Amino acid sequence: FVSFDGGSSWAASNSGILNLNVRGIAIDPVTPGRVYAATRSGLYRSTDGGATWAGANNNLNDPVLNCVTIDPTTPETLYVGTVNDSVYRSTNGGNSWQRRNNGMNADTITGVACVPNSQRVYAVSPGDVDDGRNPGVYVSDNRGDNWTLFVTNLAPQATQSVLVDSAGVVLVGTLGGGVYRR
């Protein structure tokens, strides 16, 4: 949906989106007309502020997405968290994707956040207790090439979202456990 009057009224803006289960939206900080939508059928890109959409899924093996994040330092770099195949990164605005999960023990990623003016990226996984995967926060200091487990003591709370500010303060949202700050 889109609003042109500060939220007083809303209109559907789905032209080209095949699956209306949208899990995340990101707006390019340099080119505001460029918008990305993470859906249960892949990533969609708009170059006209969300009026029309086209798929941006080349090499994206798991199109069932939970989130999309734009690196604020290099907006052509995007990250998506998937339901079954961890994290993917694009360095060309979503034209192609590479799986980036070296060091992760997680299939499902529900949130990704980039530290401004840094190569540091955080990703959260809700875990899967039945599969031996605990909820946690992963960190990469090289834009997702390698990951290490950063926080594990949030169990039994399933981590759902992550944000980081310019000072490096990390906020993690959980399912039923509120917000954690580090």
Secondary structure, DSSP 8 states (H G I E B T S, - for coil): -B-SSTTSS-B---TT-S---EEEEEE-SSSTT-EEEEETTEEEEESSTTSS-EE--TT-S---EEEEEE-SSSTT-EEEEESSS-EEEESSTTSS-EE--TT---S---EEEE-TTSS-EEEEE--BGGGTB--EEEEESSTTSS-EEEE-TTTTSEEEEEEE-TT--EEEEEESS-EEE-
